[in-house]
Amino acid sequence: MLLYHGSPYRIDKLEERQASSPTVSVPEGETLKGIYFTPDYGFAVACGGRPMGVSNISDDEKTIEFENPELFNPEQEVYIYSINSENIPSENIEKIDEHQFRIFGLNELVPESMETIKAIEVEKYYKFLNWKPKDNKDEEASEINFKIR
């Protein structure tokens, strides 16, 4: 099975890390040391393209909501790393849930491939609930209306 890891960082090797958050409680199973992957390409895009802060992703509704929508940069580069799970020893891979697999016991992992996309590609997979692209025409119209009055 092909697994993906989305990141805003271009790297040569993925390193095993302890997942944590200083501001929110993270579900048990998501704080284990490892390298997290998903079989869902769109979910990897969302994870790599989201801004800092908590992101609420609804798989049922296919929506995404950002804690800090003003920080979302649609032009930000997102790196999607992939591996074939068959190339990982079965004792080093654990299914956390439908969207997450943890690879553990390996200090680092060299991805088999890497793709670069823009963060706006999240829109292909999820509807934004609290972010909208800036519409320069509306801003220009507002400025013109203000000057005319």
VMD Tcl script that builds the backbone (N, CA, C; Angstrom):
set m [mol new atoms 447]
animate dup $m
set s [atomselect $m all]
$s set {name element resname resid chain x y z} {
  {N N MET 1 A 0.842 -1.174 0.000}
  {CA C MET 1 A 0.000 0.000 0.000}
  {C C MET 1 A 0.890 1.240 0.000}
  {N N LEU 2 A 0.526 2.225 -0.788}
  {CA C LEU 2 A 1.255 3.471 -0.844}
  {C C LEU 2 A 0.820 4.355 0.322}
  {N N LEU 3 A 1.790 4.892 1.043}
  {CA C LEU 3 A 1.524 5.772 2.182}
  {C C LEU 3 A 2.179 7.117 1.927}
  {N N TYR 4 A 1.535 8.193 2.429}
  {CA C TYR 4 A 1.991 9.564 2.183}
  {C C TYR 4 A 2.243 10.303 3.489}
  {N N HIS 5 A 3.180 11.248 3.414}
  {CA C HIS 5 A 3.489 12.130 4.529}
  {C C HIS 5 A 3.570 13.543 3.956}
  {N N GLY 6 A 2.669 14.433 4.393}
  {CA C GLY 6 A 2.678 15.813 3.912}
  {C C GLY 6 A 3.425 16.710 4.871}
  {N N SER 7 A 4.233 17.637 4.310}
  {CA C SER 7 A 5.034 18.517 5.144}
  {C C SER 7 A 5.287 19.848 4.436}
  {N N PRO 8 A 5.406 20.936 5.189}
  {CA C PRO 8 A 5.800 22.206 4.588}
  {C C PRO 8 A 7.330 22.300 4.416}
  {N N TYR 9 A 8.045 21.245 4.802}
  {CA C TYR 9 A 9.509 21.261 4.768}
  {C C TYR 9 A 10.057 20.275 3.748}
  {N N ARG 10 A 11.050 20.729 3.003}
  {CA C ARG 10 A 11.748 19.852 2.064}
  {C C ARG 10 A 12.913 19.209 2.827}
  {N N ILE 11 A 12.897 17.893 2.897}
  {CA C ILE 11 A 13.921 17.163 3.632}
  {C C ILE 11 A 14.311 15.909 2.849}
  {N N ASP 12 A 15.486 15.403 3.147}
  {CA C ASP 12 A 15.950 14.189 2.473}
  {C C ASP 12 A 15.532 12.932 3.222}
  {N N LYS 13 A 15.412 13.051 4.547}
  {CA C LYS 13 A 15.065 11.904 5.391}
  {C C LYS 13 A 14.004 12.333 6.392}
  {N N LEU 14 A 13.028 11.479 6.605}
  {CA C LEU 14 A 12.037 11.709 7.651}
  {C C LEU 14 A 12.572 11.083 8.929}
  {N N GLU 15 A 12.515 11.830 10.020}
  {CA C GLU 15 A 13.066 11.348 11.281}
  {C C GLU 15 A 11.951 11.002 12.266}
  {N N GLU 16 A 12.182 9.950 13.019}
  {CA C GLU 16 A 11.256 9.540 14.062}
  {C C GLU 16 A 11.223 10.623 15.141}
  {N N ARG 17 A 10.008 11.048 15.514}
  {CA C ARG 17 A 9.847 12.100 16.518}
  {C C ARG 17 A 8.714 11.747 17.478}
  {N N GLN 18 A 8.763 12.394 18.623}
  {CA C GLN 18 A 7.687 12.283 19.605}
  {C C GLN 18 A 6.672 13.361 19.283}
  {N N ALA 19 A 5.467 12.982 18.928}
  {CA C ALA 19 A 4.418 13.945 18.621}
  {C C ALA 19 A 3.877 14.535 19.907}
  {N N SER 20 A 3.614 15.845 19.894}
  {CA C SER 20 A 3.041 16.501 21.063}
  {C C SER 20 A 2.477 17.847 20.649}
  {N N SER 21 A 1.716 18.439 21.548}
  {CA C SER 21 A 1.203 19.787 21.346}
  {C C SER 21 A 1.153 20.471 22.697}
  {N N PRO 22 A 1.748 21.667 22.803}
  {CA C PRO 22 A 1.727 22.368 24.082}
  {C C PRO 22 A 0.387 23.044 24.366}
  {N N THR 23 A -0.485 23.167 23.350}
  {CA C THR 23 A -1.702 23.950 23.530}
  {C C THR 23 A -2.995 23.148 23.541}
  {N N VAL 24 A -2.991 21.960 22.958}
  {CA C VAL 24 A -4.227 21.173 22.909}
  {C C VAL 24 A -3.931 19.741 23.313}
  {N N SER 25 A -4.975 19.049 23.743}
  {CA C SER 25 A -4.781 17.641 24.056}
  {C C SER 25 A -4.804 16.857 22.748}
  {N N VAL 26 A -3.841 15.984 22.602}
  {CA C VAL 26 A -3.715 15.167 21.402}
  {C C VAL 26 A -4.227 13.777 21.743}
  {N N PRO 27 A -5.084 13.205 20.873}
  {CA C PRO 27 A -5.622 11.874 21.180}
  {C C PRO 27 A -4.525 10.844 21.407}
  {N N GLU 28 A -4.778 9.943 22.357}
  {CA C GLU 28 A -3.835 8.869 22.616}
  {C C GLU 28 A -3.648 8.084 21.331}
  {N N GLY 29 A -2.447 7.691 21.057}
  {CA C GLY 29 A -2.147 7.007 19.801}
  {C C GLY 29 A -1.530 7.957 18.798}
  {N N GLU 30 A -1.738 9.265 19.023}
  {CA C GLU 30 A -1.136 10.259 18.146}
  {C C GLU 30 A 0.039 10.952 18.818}
  {N N THR 31 A 0.396 10.511 20.018}
  {CA C THR 31 A 1.535 11.103 20.718}
  {C C THR 31 A 2.696 10.123 20.806}
  {N N LEU 32 A 2.596 9.030 20.103}
  {CA C LEU 32 A 3.644 8.021 20.139}
  {C C LEU 32 A 4.806 8.424 19.245}
  {N N LYS 33 A 5.997 8.029 19.624}
  {CA C LYS 33 A 7.179 8.327 18.833}
  {C C LYS 33 A 7.105 7.545 17.523}
  {N N GLY 34 A 7.377 8.226 16.437}
  {CA C GLY 34 A 7.341 7.563 15.143}
  {C C GLY 34 A 7.316 8.550 13.992}
  {N N ILE 35 A 7.119 8.028 12.809}
  {CA C ILE 35 A 6.931 8.818 11.595}
  {C C ILE 35 A 5.525 8.472 11.119}
  {N N TYR 36 A 4.679 9.475 10.999}
  {CA C TYR 36 A 3.282 9.237 10.668}
  {C C TYR 36 A 3.030 9.369 9.165}
  {N N PHE 37 A 2.285 8.422 8.629}
  {CA C PHE 37 A 1.909 8.394 7.216}
  {C C PHE 37 A 0.413 8.157 7.108}
  {N N THR 38 A -0.129 8.418 5.925}
  {CA C THR 38 A -1.540 8.178 5.660}
  {C C THR 38 A -1.704 7.538 4.284}
  {N N PRO 39 A -2.705 6.676 4.126}
  {CA C PRO 39 A -2.981 6.142 2.798}
  {C C PRO 39 A -3.821 7.112 1.963}
  {N N ASP 40 A -4.285 8.208 2.585}
  {CA C ASP 40 A -5.169 9.183 1.947}
  {C C ASP 40 A -4.350 10.382 1.463}
  {N N TYR 41 A -4.144 10.461 0.150}
  {CA C TYR 41 A -3.330 11.539 -0.426}
  {C C TYR 41 A -3.877 12.911 -0.032}
  {N N GLY 42 A -5.173 13.107 -0.108}
  {CA C GLY 42 A -5.779 14.390 0.243}
  {C C GLY 42 A -5.526 14.774 1.691}
  {N N PHE 43 A -5.564 13.803 2.585}
  {CA C PHE 43 A -5.279 14.056 3.993}
  {C C PHE 43 A -3.823 14.495 4.166}
  {N N ALA 44 A -2.904 13.879 3.423}
  {CA C ALA 44 A -1.493 14.278 3.472}
  {C C ALA 44 A -1.324 15.712 2.974}
  {N N VAL 45 A -2.048 16.071 1.924}
  {CA C VAL 45 A -1.998 17.440 1.408}
  {C C VAL 45 A -2.487 18.409 2.481}
  {N N ALA 46 A -3.600 18.072 3.143}
  {CA C ALA 46 A -4.137 18.932 4.198}
  {C C ALA 46 A -3.161 19.069 5.360}
  {N N CYS 47 A -2.528 17.984 5.748}
  {CA C CYS 47 A -1.568 18.038 6.859}
  {C C CYS 47 A -0.347 18.876 6.502}
  {N N GLY 48 A 0.113 18.782 5.294}
  {CA C GLY 48 A 1.290 19.538 4.876}
  {C C GLY 48 A 1.003 20.986 4.561}
  {N N GLY 49 A -0.226 21.298 4.160}
  {CA C GLY 49 A -0.555 22.648 3.731}
  {C C GLY 49 A -1.220 23.529 4.765}
  {N N ARG 50 A -1.585 22.959 5.891}
  {CA C ARG 50 A -2.291 23.744 6.900}
  {C C ARG 50 A -1.347 24.726 7.596}
  {N N PRO 51 A -1.905 25.838 8.116}
  {CA C PRO 51 A -1.069 26.799 8.854}
  {C C PRO 51 A -0.815 26.317 10.275}
  {N N MET 52 A 0.025 27.025 10.979}
  {CA C MET 52 A 0.301 26.717 12.378}
  {C C MET 52 A -0.996 26.797 13.179}
  {N N GLY 53 A -1.109 25.956 14.189}
  {CA C GLY 53 A -2.306 25.920 15.016}
  {C C GLY 53 A -3.096 24.659 14.734}
  {N N VAL 54 A -4.202 24.527 15.388}
  {CA C VAL 54 A -5.055 23.358 15.255}
  {C C VAL 54 A -5.857 23.455 13.964}
  {N N SER 55 A -5.967 22.341 13.263}
  {CA C SER 55 A -6.825 22.256 12.076}
  {C C SER 55 A -7.847 21.165 12.333}
  {N N ASN 56 A -9.094 21.483 12.134}
  {CA C ASN 56 A -10.161 20.498 12.274}
  {C C ASN 56 A -10.521 19.993 10.885}
  {N N ILE 57 A -10.256 18.714 10.657}
  {CA C ILE 57 A -10.518 18.097 9.365}
  {C C ILE 57 A -11.639 17.091 9.544}
  {N N SER 58 A -12.720 17.292 8.811}
  {CA C SER 58 A -13.849 16.363 8.863}
  {C C SER 58 A -13.830 15.504 7.609}
  {N N ASP 59 A -13.593 14.231 7.803}
  {CA C ASP 59 A -13.585 13.324 6.660}
  {C C ASP 59 A -15.000 13.085 6.156}
  {N N ASP 60 A -15.975 13.037 7.084}
  {CA C ASP 60 A -17.373 12.812 6.692}
  {C C ASP 60 A -17.908 13.964 5.842}
  {N N GLU 61 A -17.628 15.193 6.290}
  {CA C GLU 61 A -18.129 16.378 5.597}
  {C C GLU 61 A -17.179 16.882 4.510}
  {N N LYS 62 A -15.953 16.361 4.529}
  {CA C LYS 62 A -14.901 16.819 3.602}
  {C C LYS 62 A -14.675 18.321 3.764}
  {N N THR 63 A -14.506 18.749 5.037}
  {CA C THR 63 A -14.259 20.158 5.338}
  {C C THR 63 A -12.988 20.291 6.158}
  {N N ILE 64 A -12.432 21.505 6.130}
  {CA C ILE 64 A -11.257 21.821 6.940}
  {C C ILE 64 A -11.436 23.227 7.500}
  {N N GLU 65 A -11.093 23.374 8.779}
  {CA C GLU 65 A -11.203 24.655 9.464}
  {C C GLU 65 A -9.903 24.885 10.229}
  {N N PHE 66 A -9.361 26.087 10.087}
  {CA C PHE 66 A -8.080 26.426 10.711}
  {C C PHE 66 A -8.285 27.283 11.958}
  {N N GLU 67 A -7.473 27.041 12.976}
  {CA C GLU 67 A -7.461 27.900 14.155}
  {C C GLU 67 A -6.979 29.301 13.771}
  {N N ASN 68 A -6.014 29.360 12.863}
  {CA C ASN 68 A -5.432 30.630 12.423}
  {C C ASN 68 A -5.554 30.767 10.907}
  {N N PRO 69 A -6.763 30.992 10.383}
  {CA C PRO 69 A -6.932 31.028 8.931}
  {C C PRO 69 A -6.126 32.133 8.255}
  {N N GLU 70 A -5.848 33.203 8.988}
  {CA C GLU 70 A -5.072 34.302 8.401}
  {C C GLU 70 A -3.633 33.887 8.076}
  {N N LEU 71 A -3.177 32.778 8.654}
  {CA C LEU 71 A -1.816 32.298 8.399}
  {C C LEU 71 A -1.737 31.341 7.200}
  {N N PHE 72 A -2.889 30.935 6.681}
  {CA C PHE 72 A -2.870 30.011 5.539}
  {C C PHE 72 A -2.356 30.750 4.309}
  {N N ASN 73 A -1.315 30.192 3.702}
  {CA C ASN 73 A -0.716 30.768 2.500}
  {C C ASN 73 A -0.958 29.814 1.340}
  {N N PRO 74 A -1.875 30.147 0.437}
  {CA C PRO 74 A -2.195 29.229 -0.657}
  {C C PRO 74 A -1.016 28.951 -1.586}
  {N N GLU 75 A -0.020 29.836 -1.588}
  {CA C GLU 75 A 1.147 29.659 -2.457}
  {C C GLU 75 A 2.301 28.920 -1.785}
  {N N GLN 76 A 2.137 28.563 -0.518}
  {CA C GLN 76 A 3.188 27.838 0.202}
  {C C GLN 76 A 3.451 26.493 -0.471}
  {N N GLU 77 A 4.713 26.151 -0.596}
  {CA C GLU 77 A 5.052 24.835 -1.144}
  {C C GLU 77 A 4.792 23.766 -0.092}
  {N N VAL 78 A 4.239 22.666 -0.562}
  {CA C VAL 78 A 3.957 21.509 0.286}
  {C C VAL 78 A 4.664 20.319 -0.353}
  {N N TYR 79 A 5.299 19.532 0.471}
  {CA C TYR 79 A 6.041 18.370 -0.004}
  {C C TYR 79 A 5.293 17.114 0.426}
  {N N ILE 80 A 4.998 16.279 -0.545}
  {CA C ILE 80 A 4.306 15.022 -0.275}
  {C C ILE 80 A 5.304 13.893 -0.493}
  {N N TYR 81 A 5.661 13.226 0.594}
  {CA C TYR 81 A 6.610 12.120 0.559}
  {C C TYR 81 A 5.831 10.820 0.529}
  {N N SER 82 A 6.334 9.834 -0.182}
  {CA C SER 82 A 5.619 8.559 -0.222}
  {C C SER 82 A 6.566 7.384 -0.054}
  {N N ILE 83 A 5.984 6.316 0.489}
  {CA C ILE 83 A 6.678 5.042 0.646}
  {C C ILE 83 A 5.677 3.935 0.350}
  {N N ASN 84 A 6.176 2.778 0.030}
  {CA C ASN 84 A 5.342 1.593 -0.118}
  {C C ASN 84 A 5.438 0.832 1.199}
  {N N SER 85 A 4.311 0.616 1.852}
  {CA C SER 85 A 4.329 -0.040 3.168}
  {C C SER 85 A 4.922 -1.443 3.103}
  {N N GLU 86 A 4.910 -2.061 1.937}
  {CA C GLU 86 A 5.476 -3.401 1.794}
  {C C GLU 86 A 6.996 -3.399 1.936}
  {N N ASN 87 A 7.599 -2.207 1.838}
  {CA C ASN 87 A 9.051 -2.087 1.988}
  {C C ASN 87 A 9.471 -1.806 3.434}
  {N N ILE 88 A 8.499 -1.768 4.336}
  {CA C ILE 88 A 8.766 -1.543 5.758}
  {C C ILE 88 A 8.507 -2.858 6.492}
  {N N PRO 89 A 9.427 -3.293 7.361}
  {CA C PRO 89 A 9.170 -4.522 8.126}
  {C C PRO 89 A 7.853 -4.406 8.896}
  {N N SER 90 A 7.028 -5.427 8.843}
  {CA C SER 90 A 5.698 -5.384 9.453}
  {C C SER 90 A 5.751 -5.090 10.952}
  {N N GLU 91 A 6.827 -5.487 11.624}
  {CA C GLU 91 A 6.929 -5.210 13.062}
  {C C GLU 91 A 7.210 -3.731 13.354}
  {N N ASN 92 A 7.486 -2.934 12.314}
  {CA C ASN 92 A 7.778 -1.510 12.486}
  {C C ASN 92 A 6.658 -0.601 11.994}
  {N N ILE 93 A 5.496 -1.169 11.725}
  {CA C ILE 93 A 4.384 -0.354 11.236}
  {C C ILE 93 A 3.121 -0.696 12.022}
  {N N GLU 94 A 2.406 0.353 12.417}
  {CA C GLU 94 A 1.206 0.187 13.222}
  {C C GLU 94 A 0.102 1.083 12.669}
  {N N LYS 95 A -1.079 0.529 12.503}
  {CA C LYS 95 A -2.235 1.317 12.076}
  {C C LYS 95 A -2.818 1.998 13.299}
  {N N ILE 96 A -2.891 3.328 13.267}
  {CA C ILE 96 A -3.448 4.102 14.374}
  {C C ILE 96 A -4.954 4.264 14.179}
  {N N ASP 97 A -5.353 4.676 12.973}
  {CA C ASP 97 A -6.758 4.807 12.609}
  {C C ASP 97 A -6.855 4.779 11.088}
  {N N GLU 98 A -8.012 5.118 10.543}
  {CA C GLU 98 A -8.207 5.041 9.096}
  {C C GLU 98 A -7.272 5.958 8.318}
  {N N HIS 99 A -6.806 7.028 8.971}
  {CA C HIS 99 A -5.959 8.001 8.282}
  {C C HIS 99 A -4.489 7.947 8.668}
  {N N GLN 100 A -4.132 7.167 9.658}
  {CA C GLN 100 A -2.757 7.248 10.145}
  {C C GLN 100 A -2.130 5.885 10.393}
  {N N PHE 101 A -0.903 5.789 9.912}
  {CA C PHE 101 A -0.029 4.668 10.227}
  {C C PHE 101 A 1.214 5.257 10.865}
  {N N ARG 102 A 1.713 4.576 11.863}
  {CA C ARG 102 A 2.943 5.007 12.539}
  {C C ARG 102 A 4.037 4.018 12.189}
  {N N ILE 103 A 5.142 4.550 11.696}
  {CA C ILE 103 A 6.334 3.735 11.481}
  {C C ILE 103 A 7.271 4.053 12.637}
  {N N PHE 104 A 7.689 3.031 13.349}
  {CA C PHE 104 A 8.477 3.240 14.557}
  {C C PHE 104 A 9.649 2.266 14.596}
  {N N GLY 105 A 10.602 2.584 15.471}
  {CA C GLY 105 A 11.770 1.723 15.615}
  {C C GLY 105 A 12.812 1.963 14.540}
  {N N LEU 106 A 12.572 2.917 13.683}
  {CA C LEU 106 A 13.540 3.319 12.659}
  {C C LEU 106 A 13.853 4.786 12.922}
  {N N ASN 107 A 15.097 5.120 13.150}
  {CA C ASN 107 A 15.436 6.503 13.468}
  {C C ASN 107 A 15.124 7.459 12.339}
  {N N GLU 108 A 15.290 6.971 11.117}
  {CA C GLU 108 A 15.007 7.808 9.966}
  {C C GLU 108 A 14.560 6.933 8.803}
  {N N LEU 109 A 13.931 7.573 7.845}
  {CA C LEU 109 A 13.396 6.859 6.698}
  {C C LEU 109 A 13.575 7.735 5.466}
  {N N VAL 110 A 14.160 7.174 4.430}
  {CA C VAL 110 A 14.322 7.902 3.179}
  {C C VAL 110 A 13.081 7.626 2.334}
  {N N PRO 111 A 12.322 8.683 1.993}
  {CA C PRO 111 A 11.128 8.479 1.175}
  {C C PRO 111 A 11.488 7.916 -0.198}
  {N N GLU 112 A 10.570 7.159 -0.767}
  {CA C GLU 112 A 10.793 6.589 -2.092}
  {C C GLU 112 A 10.546 7.618 -3.188}
  {N N SER 113 A 9.660 8.582 -2.898}
  {CA C SER 113 A 9.422 9.661 -3.858}
  {C C SER 113 A 8.965 10.905 -3.106}
  {N N MET 114 A 9.052 12.051 -3.812}
  {CA C MET 114 A 8.652 13.328 -3.238}
  {C C MET 114 A 8.030 14.151 -4.356}
  {N N GLU 115 A 6.914 14.785 -4.043}
  {CA C GLU 115 A 6.212 15.647 -4.986}
  {C C GLU 115 A 6.047 17.015 -4.341}
  {N N THR 116 A 6.176 18.076 -5.111}
  {CA C THR 116 A 5.978 19.426 -4.613}
  {C C THR 116 A 4.693 19.992 -5.212}
  {N N ILE 117 A 3.835 20.501 -4.345}
  {CA C ILE 117 A 2.583 21.126 -4.780}
  {C C ILE 117 A 2.410 22.431 -4.006}
  {N N LYS 118 A 1.340 23.154 -4.271}
  {CA C LYS 118 A 1.003 24.371 -3.529}
  {C C LYS 118 A -0.081 24.053 -2.502}
  {N N ALA 119 A -0.090 24.783 -1.401}
  {CA C ALA 119 A -1.046 24.536 -0.319}
  {C C ALA 119 A -2.499 24.671 -0.775}
  {N N ILE 120 A -2.767 25.487 -1.771}
  {CA C ILE 120 A -4.143 25.669 -2.238}
  {C C ILE 120 A -4.738 24.354 -2.743}
  {N N GLU 121 A -3.906 23.372 -3.035}
  {CA C GLU 121 A -4.397 22.073 -3.501}
  {C C GLU 121 A -5.258 21.376 -2.448}
  {N N VAL 122 A -5.195 21.832 -1.202}
  {CA C VAL 122 A -6.070 21.307 -0.162}
  {C C VAL 122 A -7.520 21.415 -0.627}
  {N N GLU 123 A -7.802 22.484 -1.374}
  {CA C GLU 123 A -9.158 22.771 -1.848}
  {C C GLU 123 A -9.720 21.675 -2.762}
  {N N LYS 124 A -8.860 20.882 -3.351}
  {CA C LYS 124 A -9.319 19.773 -4.192}
  {C C LYS 124 A -9.945 18.652 -3.361}
  {N N TYR 125 A -9.604 18.608 -2.077}
  {CA C TYR 125 A -10.018 17.503 -1.210}
  {C C TYR 125 A -10.966 17.919 -0.089}
  {N N TYR 126 A -10.869 19.183 0.348}
  {CA C TYR 126 A -11.667 19.664 1.469}
  {C C TYR 126 A -12.207 21.058 1.176}
  {N N LYS 127 A -13.414 21.323 1.673}
  {CA C LYS 127 A -13.993 22.655 1.570}
  {C C LYS 127 A -13.496 23.471 2.763}
  {N N PHE 128 A -13.001 24.672 2.496}
  {CA C PHE 128 A -12.558 25.562 3.566}
  {C C PHE 128 A -13.773 26.136 4.283}
  {N N LEU 129 A -13.785 26.049 5.601}
  {CA C LEU 129 A -14.886 26.621 6.365}
  {C C LEU 129 A -14.627 28.059 6.787}
  {N N ASN 130 A -13.381 28.410 7.026}
  {CA C ASN 130 A -13.117 29.756 7.547}
  {C C ASN 130 A -11.939 30.451 6.852}
  {N N TRP 131 A -11.672 30.094 5.616}
  {CA C TRP 131 A -10.648 30.792 4.833}
  {C C TRP 131 A -11.191 31.019 3.442}
  {N N LYS 132 A -10.987 32.224 2.940}
  {CA C LYS 132 A -11.379 32.556 1.573}
  {C C LYS 132 A -10.225 33.293 0.923}
  {N N PRO 133 A -10.025 33.068 -0.372}
  {CA C PRO 133 A -8.960 33.811 -1.055}
  {C C PRO 133 A -9.280 35.298 -1.062}
  {N N LYS 134 A -8.230 36.075 -0.997}
  {CA C LYS 134 A -8.419 37.527 -1.075}
  {C C LYS 134 A -8.858 37.870 -2.490}
  {N N ASP 135 A -9.892 38.697 -2.581}
  {CA C ASP 135 A -10.407 39.120 -3.879}
  {C C ASP 135 A -10.018 40.575 -4.081}
  {N N ASN 136 A -8.949 40.780 -4.829}
  {CA C ASN 136 A -8.431 42.134 -5.047}
  {C C ASN 136 A -9.453 43.042 -5.715}
  {N N LYS 137 A -10.343 42.489 -6.549}
  {CA C LYS 137 A -11.346 43.310 -7.233}
  {C C LYS 137 A -12.300 43.929 -6.218}
  {N N ASP 138 A -12.727 43.158 -5.211}
  {CA C ASP 138 A -13.615 43.699 -4.184}
  {C C ASP 138 A -12.919 44.794 -3.382}
  {N N GLU 139 A -11.637 44.583 -3.074}
  {CA C GLU 139 A -10.881 45.583 -2.330}
  {C C GLU 139 A -10.747 46.856 -3.145}
  {N N GLU 140 A -10.444 46.711 -4.457}
  {CA C GLU 140 A -10.307 47.874 -5.328}
  {C C GLU 140 A -11.631 48.611 -5.447}
  {N N ALA 141 A -12.737 47.871 -5.577}
  {CA C ALA 141 A -14.054 48.487 -5.677}
  {C C ALA 141 A -14.381 49.255 -4.406}
  {N N SER 142 A -14.052 48.702 -3.252}
  {CA C SER 142 A -14.301 49.380 -1.981}
  {C C SER 142 A -13.506 50.675 -1.906}
  {N N GLU 143 A -12.268 50.647 -2.352}
  {CA C GLU 143 A -11.435 51.842 -2.340}
  {C C GLU 143 A -12.002 52.897 -3.271}
  {N N ILE 144 A -12.473 52.497 -4.446}
  {CA C ILE 144 A -13.050 53.440 -5.414}
  {C C ILE 144 A -14.316 54.045 -4.832}
  {N N ASN 145 A -15.205 53.216 -4.249}
  {CA C ASN 145 A -16.437 53.715 -3.650}
  {C C ASN 145 A -16.138 54.691 -2.513}
  {N N PHE 146 A -15.130 54.418 -1.746}
  {CA C PHE 146 A -14.765 55.288 -0.654}
  {C C PHE 146 A -14.302 56.651 -1.185}
  {N N LYS 147 A -13.500 56.645 -2.250}
  {CA C LYS 147 A -12.968 57.874 -2.833}
  {C C LYS 147 A -14.082 58.703 -3.487}
  {N N ILE 148 A -15.071 58.026 -4.067}
  {CA C ILE 148 A -16.146 58.740 -4.764}
  {C C ILE 148 A -17.031 59.464 -3.775}
  {N N ARG 149 A -17.287 58.910 -2.635}
  {CA C ARG 149 A -18.186 59.512 -1.641}
  {C C ARG 149 A -17.584 60.715 -1.091}
}
mol reanalyze $m
mol bondsrecalc $m
mol representation Tube
mol addrep $m
